[in-house]
Amino acid sequence: KMRKKKTLLALFGIITTVLLFLFWLDWALVIRRLKTIVDAEGGILRPRLPIWIDSLKMLKDFSLWGIGFGNFQFIFPVYQKHYTYQFWRNVHNDYLQSLIEMGPLSILLIILFLIVLFYKVFKKIKISDNHWNIGLLIGTATACLTMLFHSFVDFNLRIPSNALLFSMVIGLLLSLIHISEP
């Protein structure tokens, strides 16, 4: 019962912190940025969605092993049907780009790794009595999930500093999972 109260108190603290941060933001800047997601014709995710559709066509020709890591920018122009007057080095979706470049087997292994990782994180949170360890697990898991969600609409893991930070967060999660508690 005491643990449940502490968990609820921690959850309340996290929610309060997030709400305070949201009130601190410059909403005019946020709204101006959100308006760039919707183009003048009212299309959401334009020009990304047509680029994603064109990118998927590469899977027919490179269905097993992909086109090779880092080769999207060289092969995509051959498959591009929707022209946006831009040179696309990345798909603006890390998952789709990884699928195209590394093939479905690699993506399956990555997804399996993430499923096992988060299963172990939740298991460790459930059995741990160390509140610091629980807090660190929740914080690093949240950081990891934030980057994973952002990867649906951008190529943040293709930026070396972001990839390094993500790797460090994953490493911290793995070490926190395997910490033996007194």
N, C-alpha and C positions, 0 to 999 in steps of 0.2 A: 504494500500500500504506500509506503514511504517512497519507494522507487517510482511509482506511478505519479506521485505528486511532483517529484523532482523532474521527471520527464515532461510533465505538463508545464511546469514553470520554465524549463529550458525552451520548450516550443513557444510559449508565450513571449519569451525574451527574443527569440529569433523573429517571430512575426512582428513584434513591436519595432525591432531594428530595421526590418525591411520597410515597414510603413513609414518610419521616420526618414529613411533614405529616399523613398518615393516623394515625400513632401519637399525634400531638399532639392530635387532635380529642377532644372530649368525646363518647364513644360513647353514653352514656346519652341525651344530647340528640338525637343523630342517630337512634337507634332510636325514641325517642318521636316524632320528626317523621315517620319512615318509617311508623310505625303509623297516622298520620292518612291515609296514601294508601289504606289498606285499611279499608273501613268495617266496622261491626259485623256485617254479613251476609257478610263475606269478599269483597266486590266490589272489584276493583282499578279505580282511576281513576273511582270513583264520587264525586261526581255528574258528573264531566267527560264520560265516555263517552256517557251519555244526552243531554247538552247538545250534544256534537259531532254526534250523530245528528240531533237536532232542527235544528241549524244547517245541516246539509247540505240540508235541505228547501228552504232559501231559494234554492239554486242553480237549482232548476227555474224559478222566476219571474224570477231575475236572472242568467241563465246567461252572458251575454256580458260586460257591463260591471260586474257586481256591484251592491251596494246603495249604494255611495259610502263613502268613507273616513270612519270615525267614526260611522256610522249603525247599527252592530250593536245597540247598546243600545235603540234606538228601534223597530227592526223585529223583533227576535228574539221579543218577547212574543207576537206574532201566530202564530208558528210553533212556539212552545214547547208540547210535549205532556207532557214529564216535569217535574213541578213539584218544586222543591227548597226552597221557602220562601226563596229568595234572588233578588235582582235581579242579572241577569248583564249587566255592562257589556262583558265580553270573553269570548271563547270558551275562554280558557286554552289556546290553541294558536295561535301567531302565524301559522303557515302556513295553517291553516283559516280564520282570521279574515281574512287578506289575500286569500285566494281568494274568500271571500264578499263582502268589501267592494270589492275592486278588480277581480275577475273573473279568469278563467283566463289571458288574454293577459298581464296584468301579472305574474302569478306565473311564467309561462313566461319572461318577460324577466328577472326576478330570478334564477331558477334558471340561466338561460344566463349571466348576469353572474357568478354564483358559480362555475360550472364553469370559465369562462375565467380568472377570478381565480386559482383554486387550481391550474389547469394552469400558469399563468405563474409562480406561486410555486414549484411543484415544479421547473419548468424552470430558474428562476433559482438555486435551491438546488443543482441538479445541475451547473450550469456555473460557479458562483461559486467563487473562491479566497479570498475575504474571509471569514474566520471570524466576524467581528463581524456582518457582513451576514447570514450564514447563521443565526447565533443569533437575530438580530432577526426574520428571516423566520419561523423556527420558532416563536418566542414569540408573535408577532402572529397568525400563522395559527392557533396553538392557542387564543389568546384569542377569535378570531373563531369557530372551530369550537365552542368551549364555549358561547358565546352562541347559536349556531345550534342546537345540540343541546337546550339548555334551552328553546328556543322551541317545542319539540314539546309541552310540558306546561304552559306558562305564557305570559304576555303581556309578557315582559320588554322587548321592543322597543317596547311601547306606553307605557312609562315614559320621559318625556323625557330624564332623565339617562342611562339605559341606552342609548337610541337615539343620543344624542350620543356616548357612549363607543364604541359600536359603529361609528359613522360615522368617528370618529377612528382607530380600529384599522384600518378598511378604507382610509382615507386613507394611513395609515402603510404598510400593505401595498403599496398602489399606488406610493408613492414609493420604497419599497425595491426593488420590481421594476424600476423605471426608473432606478435609480442606475447611473451608469457607473463601472465599477471601473478603478483605475489599471493 
